[in-house]
Amino acid sequence: MSRARLNIFIEPEHAKRLSQLAVHKGVSKSAVIAAALASFLSPDGGDQREAAIAKRLDRLSRQFDRLERDQNVLIETLALYVRYFLTVSIPVPEAQQEAARAQGRARFAQFVEQLGRHLQRGRSLVREVHEEIELEAASTHAGQGEPEEAVDGPAV
């Protein structure tokens, strides 16, 4: 089999990596380049590679969309809680500040324990919220009327 001789110029870093790969594989640099070129020029090799990359990008895009959706739920949840808390909280008199702080610490410890149990069971509040939203949307589309508006907190 005859072969054509080519003189090519490549980046020094590529030349270094080519030499390392050839030594590692125990083949000549020409053999590595010939295999890479055959793979690149193969009619299905490039298509398979592009299809694999496209599939991976699609999966990453879906994951990013879910992260963005979950982040929006968390931001809205926090915003609603802060609005509600600021709406219903009354200032604590100076004489009762220490008792209020102690009660706050105890309530926070209880919250952390409950959160830990929730996470250990593998439950996700965000997932539950999305399921609830999907159920409401399905019931609305099924002709059961408009869903009720959420209460933002008591009017002051």
C-alpha positions as CSV (number, residue, x, y, z in Angstrom):
1,M,0.0,0.0,0.0
2,S,1.4,3.3,-1.0
3,R,1.2,6.3,1.3
4,A,1.4,10.0,0.6
5,R,4.0,12.1,2.5
6,L,2.7,15.3,4.1
7,N,4.6,18.0,5.8
8,I,2.3,19.7,8.3
9,F,2.7,22.4,10.9
10,I,1.0,22.0,14.3
11,E,1.1,23.9,17.6
12,P,4.0,22.9,19.9
13,E,1.6,21.8,22.6
14,H,-0.2,19.5,20.1
15,A,3.2,18.1,19.0
16,K,4.1,17.4,22.6
17,R,0.7,15.6,23.3
18,L,1.1,13.7,20.0
19,S,4.5,12.4,21.1
20,Q,3.2,11.5,24.6
21,L,0.3,9.6,23.1
22,A,2.4,7.7,20.6
23,V,4.8,6.6,23.4
24,H,1.9,5.7,25.7
25,K,0.2,3.6,22.9
26,G,3.5,2.2,21.6
27,V,2.8,3.3,18.1
28,S,4.3,5.8,15.7
29,K,3.2,9.4,15.5
30,S,2.1,8.7,11.9
31,A,-0.1,5.9,13.2
32,V,-1.8,8.1,15.7
33,I,-2.4,10.9,13.1
34,A,-3.7,8.3,10.5
35,A,-6.2,6.9,13.1
36,A,-7.4,10.4,14.1
37,L,-7.7,11.5,10.5
38,A,-9.6,8.3,9.6
39,S,-12.0,8.8,12.5
40,F,-12.5,12.5,11.5
41,L,-13.1,11.7,7.9
42,S,-15.3,8.7,8.6
43,P,-18.9,9.5,7.3
44,D,-20.5,8.0,10.5
45,G,-17.7,8.8,13.0
46,G,-18.3,12.6,12.8
47,D,-22.1,12.2,12.8
48,Q,-22.0,9.9,15.9
49,R,-19.7,12.3,17.7
50,E,-22.0,15.2,16.9
51,A,-25.1,13.2,17.9
52,A,-23.5,12.3,21.2
53,I,-22.5,16.0,21.8
54,A,-26.0,17.2,20.9
55,K,-27.6,14.6,23.2
56,R,-25.3,15.7,26.0
57,L,-26.1,19.4,25.4
58,D,-29.8,18.6,25.4
59,R,-29.5,16.9,28.7
60,L,-27.5,19.8,30.2
61,S,-30.0,22.2,28.8
62,R,-32.9,20.3,30.6
63,Q,-30.9,20.2,33.8
64,F,-30.2,23.9,33.6
65,D,-33.9,24.6,32.9
66,R,-34.9,22.6,36.0
67,L,-32.3,24.4,38.1
68,E,-33.6,27.8,36.9
69,R,-37.2,26.7,37.6
70,D,-36.3,25.5,41.1
71,Q,-34.3,28.7,41.8
72,N,-37.3,30.8,40.8
73,V,-39.6,28.8,43.2
74,L,-37.1,29.3,46.0
75,I,-36.8,33.0,45.4
76,E,-40.5,33.5,45.2
77,T,-41.0,31.4,48.4
78,L,-38.5,33.5,50.3
79,A,-40.0,36.7,49.0
80,L,-43.5,35.7,50.0
81,Y,-42.3,34.5,53.5
82,V,-40.4,37.8,54.1
83,R,-43.4,39.8,53.0
84,Y,-45.7,37.8,55.3
85,F,-43.2,37.9,58.2
86,L,-42.8,41.7,57.9
87,T,-46.6,42.1,57.6
88,V,-47.5,40.2,60.7
89,S,-44.6,40.8,63.0
90,I,-44.9,43.4,65.7
91,P,-41.9,45.0,67.4
92,V,-40.9,43.3,70.6
93,P,-40.7,45.6,73.7
94,E,-37.2,46.1,75.1
95,A,-38.1,44.2,78.3
96,Q,-39.0,41.0,76.3
97,Q,-36.1,41.0,73.8
98,E,-34.1,38.3,75.6
99,A,-37.1,36.0,75.9
100,A,-37.9,36.6,72.3
101,R,-34.3,35.7,71.2
102,A,-34.4,32.5,73.3
103,Q,-37.7,31.5,71.7
104,G,-36.3,32.3,68.3
105,R,-33.2,30.1,68.9
106,A,-35.5,27.2,70.1
107,R,-37.8,27.6,67.1
108,F,-34.8,27.7,64.7
109,A,-33.4,24.6,66.2
110,Q,-36.8,22.9,65.7
111,F,-36.8,24.1,62.1
112,V,-33.3,22.7,61.5
113,E,-34.4,19.3,62.9
114,Q,-37.5,19.2,60.8
115,L,-35.5,20.1,57.7
116,G,-33.0,17.4,58.4
117,R,-35.8,14.8,58.7
118,H,-37.4,16.1,55.5
119,L,-34.1,15.8,53.6
120,Q,-33.2,12.4,55.0
121,R,-36.5,11.0,53.7
122,G,-35.5,12.3,50.2
123,R,-38.4,14.6,50.0
124,S,-38.3,17.9,48.1
125,L,-40.5,20.8,48.9
126,V,-39.7,22.3,45.4
127,R,-40.9,19.0,43.8
128,E,-44.0,19.0,45.9
129,V,-44.7,22.6,44.9
130,H,-44.3,21.7,41.2
131,E,-46.6,18.7,41.6
132,E,-49.2,20.9,43.3
133,I,-48.9,23.5,40.4
134,E,-49.3,20.7,37.8
135,L,-52.3,19.3,39.6
136,E,-53.9,22.8,39.7
137,A,-53.1,23.4,36.0
138,A,-54.6,20.0,35.1
139,S,-57.8,20.6,37.0
140,T,-58.1,24.1,35.4
141,H,-57.7,22.6,31.9
142,A,-60.2,19.9,32.7
143,G,-62.9,22.6,33.1
144,Q,-63.1,22.6,36.8
145,G,-62.9,26.4,37.0
146,E,-60.2,28.8,37.9
147,P,-57.8,28.0,40.8
148,E,-58.2,30.1,43.9
149,E,-55.7,32.9,44.4
150,A,-53.0,32.4,47.0
151,V,-53.2,34.5,50.1
152,D,-50.2,36.8,50.3
153,G,-50.7,37.3,54.1
154,P,-53.1,39.2,56.2
155,A,-53.9,42.8,55.5
156,V,-52.6,45.2,58.1
